[in-house]
Amino acid sequence: MTVTSFYNDDLMRLEKVGRQRAMTLASGCDFSSNDYLALAGSAALRSAAMDALARGVSPGSGGSRLLRGNCAEHLGLETDAARFFGSESALFVGSGFAANSLVVSTLPQRGDLILHDELIHASVHEGMRMARAPCQKFAHNDVDAAADAIARWRAKGGCGTPWIAFETLYSMDGNVAPVDDFAALAERAGAMLLIDDAHAVGVCGPEGRGLAAHLHGCENVVTLVTCGKALGCEGALILAPSVLRDFLVNRGRSFIFSTAPSPLIAAIVRESLSIVANADERRQRLRLIIEHAGERLAPLGITPSGMHIQPVPIGEDSRTMRIAEALQARGFDIRGIRPPTVPAGTARLRISLTLNIDEAAVSELATALEDLL
């Protein structure tokens, strides 16, 4: 047996059950990206990049932020972000995955309890693998289930802090969490909230500040904002009380030992925040596309999500992938989503609605789906 035999055998097993992944270049009408406001390829962000380079902003940081990698653009972005979102502080890191795993692995301590929605993102699971506190899931969007779990934990002697992790808008389901109910539970139970607002920021809330905008600045709330979705860039911002930011800087191993994000990207994100703050017209255009999608998909038996993420439940893995491939052949970039990304038996098409498409494209997609479903 060679050193690579295990890896080859594992890939063959994935291929046999139709789950081997491969990277492909983007093509066709964009119904799969998270570029909700069509900023990623915009002239405005290209101009921001060129302006930053012209004034000497470096593409690379050269080191971790605790060494020589910290720069004025990082600090400027964090200041701008804290002001825009209404948070006491912000911390810029390389990706949303890195942000969630950093927060979950660092902030909850021994004697605490991490409670998470059963559909929480893989990045939170990665953080929980390294966490000091025990972890427990609760039924999707079920605040009462989370409250019951805290009560049982307290009854068994749990005396630390519960940390409740959930997403405001779920990326594979398109449904919204009962944010205010979780906030009320946290207040009653002396809990901290870990809120992933990744898919809502830019699109939802006043000035695009997300579905948790009204909670920013609360001492028991930590919020993730990704820069690679509606903001059109990359990286992520952790919004938190200053003491928690400082704790992450001092105790977060992935922050301490990682090369700092690109100063050039930080400069572009700063411009993106300014654009998003004044993007009501973009958000209104996207809302019209969402409403049109609901009108065209409902007659096909597809329940409209009312959001810019629209799942089309199929159920069976292979049928899901066949339909996705057929749609791609017709020029629609739609991907099939199957386990383990979603629970077994819930394979689906994920339709992402962005300003990269228009109502006419949605109508053409609806016609194609009518033929294939």
Disulfide bonds with the S-S distance in Angstrom:
none
